Amino acid sequence: MLLVVFDLSGTLVAHGDHGIFPRPFSHELMQFLCDAHDADKLRFATWTSRQTAMALKMTRAVFSPEAYKRLLFTYDRSKCLIHPTIRHKSAKDLRVIWSNYETFNITNTIIVDDTIDKILYSQRRALYIIPTWEETSKNDQCLLELLNHIKYRIDTE
């Protein structure tokens, strides 16, 4: 079984003065997560370093109601570690997930994020780093590439 954990801000959505905007091809990704996945092969979740209220707004902006119901968990800043040496001051320690969901570990977890220095206790296999997305980046295809990577990982698990 594979667990894919999505960061939100800059990864799945852009957040600015004019609202929250889903990244291009997020609809296709959500469609795959809802329709094409087998719950015995793929689970998905979110983890953002944003506060709870904003995390909820961003999650609801990108995940369809069906996909939202299928989220294994939705972690926010309260699950992050304060880490003074990291530029953003908060870090996602993957051991938090693994201690709460013993089915998952370094070999079957992918965390998708745009900020590599926020991820602690990971190895290359568990990371999928994509460039930060802003609403003006209309030709972005990173989520299509990610979708292909997820399909590949499911097929090879």
Secondary structure, DSSP 8 states (H G I E B T S, - for coil): -EEEEE--BTTTEEEETTEEEE-TTHHHHHHIIIII--TTTEEEEEE-SS-HHHHHHHHHHHS-HHHHHH-S-EE-GGGSEE-TTSTTSEEEEHHHHHHH-TT--TTSEEEEES-GGGEES--GGGEEE-----TT-TT--HHHHHHHHHHHHHHH-
